[in-house]
Amino acid sequence: MAGTKTGGRKAAAKNLARDPLFYSKIGKVGGERGHTGGFAANPELARKAGAIGGAKSRRRKITPKIEA
């Protein structure tokens, strides 16, 4: 299990020892399943959603401090 950098390197080496094309196959599957949509396909929808989220922001407004 890759809980550390060393463990990650060992896991990667083991994966490549079993199958030299391991990471290529994973990338291929991800590329086949990917479909560009959502905000990438509709910037106007992204703008509207961002405006709604910004209006609901819980951050306080920055007010200048008045020194007496």
KAZI-V77736 format. One record per helix or strand. SS is the DSSP state (@ for helix, = for strand). FROM is the first residue (numbers start at 1). TO is the last residue. If there is no record, write none. Layout:
SS | FROM | TO
SS | FROM | TO
This chain:
@ | 5 | 18
@ | 22 | 33
@ | 38 | 40
@ | 43 | 55
